[in-house]
Amino acid sequence: MAAIGEPADGSVDDISVELTQTRKPMKEKLSHFKLYWHDILSGRAPTSVQIVKPPTQNGFGMVNMIDNPLTVGPELSSKVVGKAQGFYAMASQEEIGLLMTMNFVFTYGKYNGSTITILGRNSVLNEVREMPVVGGSGLFRFARGYVEARTHMFDIKTGDATVEYNVYVMHY
């Protein structure tokens, strides 16, 4: 097997590979903040739309794509600081257990332009649900951590929900 920059036949050519290593001291930080996630299925401008209908009566297999507002307070009229973009899917046949895959995309303040990625299981009927933060970008580059989700409001008629997210993220 040829080394990097070396032809496969073993001869030497004039291609050189220069590897540089930057050694900047990086101090890891813990950020904690609270956001409200608004899942709006009703009205003229829903932020959550069903893209796969469940093939079963218990909802198993349903998938919703989201572009949900993230606000500083539980009211939808409070300051919008970003969007939750991704999808959730009914991944359990026995309970309301969702697979959540979403990016929190920040559009305001200190974290404007940065993202965190959340990927995990959300047992919706539990009072507190914990899901991992698996990455990020911008100020959240190399992010890891978790979120705690608590349902603040759920309207059974419309399916609309407001969920409080406490975010705990380690980053550089």
N, C-alpha and C positions, 0 to 999 in steps of 0.2 A: 504494500500500500504506500502511495506517495505521501510525503509530508506536505503541509501547506506551502504553496509557492514552488513546489517541485513537480515536474512533469511525471506522469505515470510510468514512463519508460526508464526512469532513473537518471536521465541526463539533467544537467543543470541549465536553466535558462535565466534570462535577465529579469524575471518577475520576482519582486521581493515584497514580502508582507511585513508591515511594521505594526506591531502591537504596542499600544501605549496604555499606560495605566495611570489614571488620575487618582491621587491620594488626597482627597479633601476630607477633613474630619466631618463626619455626618452625625449629628445628634438626633436621636429618635425622640419624637414628641407624642404625647397622648392628647388627642382632641376629643372633647365631649360636647355634643350639642343636641338639642331637641328640635324636631321638625314635625309637621303634620302633613300626612299623605292623604290626598283627596281622590278617591276612586269614584268617578261619576259615570254611571251607566245610563242615566235618564236625561231627558231634555233634548234640545236641538244641537248641543255641542258636547256629546259624551267624550270623556277622556279615557274611557276603557270600553273596548269593543270586543265582542265574542268573535273569534276567528275560526274556532272549531267547535261545533255543537257536540254535546255529549252523546255518544251512541247508547248510553244506558240511562235508566231512570234515576240512579243515584248521583248523576253528574260526573262520574268518572270519565276522564278524557277531555273535558271542556278546557279550552284555552282562550284566554283574553289577552289582547295586546294593549299596553298602557302607555299613556303620555300624561301622567297625573301631576297636577300642581303640588309643589312642596311649599308650605307656608310656615311662618313663625308662630302663628296662633291657630287654634282649632277652627276658627271661622274662615270660610273660603275667601272672605273679603279682606283678611289680614295680608300682610306683606308677602308676596311670592318671592322666594329665594332660589327656586330651581324647579326641575321636573324629575319625576321618576319615570324612566323610559325602559321598557322591556316587556315581559309577559309573565303571567302566572297561569298555572295549569292544575286542574284537579288530579292529583296523583295518588289518591287513596280511594279504595273501594269501601272502606269501613267507616270513615269519618270525613269531615271537611278538612283535608290535608292538602295544602297547595305546595307546588314547587314554584318558588319565586326566583326569577332571574331578572335583575334590573340594575340600571345605573342611576344613581342620584347625580344629576347634572346641575351644577351650581351656576346661577346666572346673576348673582348679586353679591356684593360685599367682598370680604377678604378671600373667599374661595371661588369667586367668579372665574369660570373657565375650567375648573377642576371637577373631577368626578370620583365617586366611589362605586364599586361594584359589589352587589349583594347577591348571593346565591345560596339558597337553602330551603328548608321545610318550614312551612307556616301552618301550624295546627290552629286554625282560625277560632275555634271555640274555647281555646285556653286563654286565661286572662292575660298572661304574658307569654310572648313567643320570642325565642332567640334565634337569630340567623347570622351566619358569618359574613364578614366583609372580606372578600377574597382579592381585592386589588383596587387600584385607583390610578388617577393621572393628575398632572399639574401639581398643586401643593400636596396632593395625596398619593404621589408616586411611591411605590413600594408599600402601599397601605395594607394593613391587616387589622382585624378586630371583629367586632360584632355589633348587631343592633338588637334592641329590645322593642318589640311592637306591642301596643295595647290599643284595642278598639275603643275609640272615643265615642263614635256614633255609628249606628247602622240602621238604615231605613229598609225594613223588610218588604215594603211595597215597591220601591224603586231599585233596590239593590245598592244604592249609594252608601258609601262608608267614608268615615274619617278615622284615620289610625295615627296615633302618636308614635313616633319613632325616636328613641333615644339612641344616638350613635356614639360608639366608643371606638376610636380608630387610632392605631399607632402608625406614624408616618415620619418621613424626614423633611 
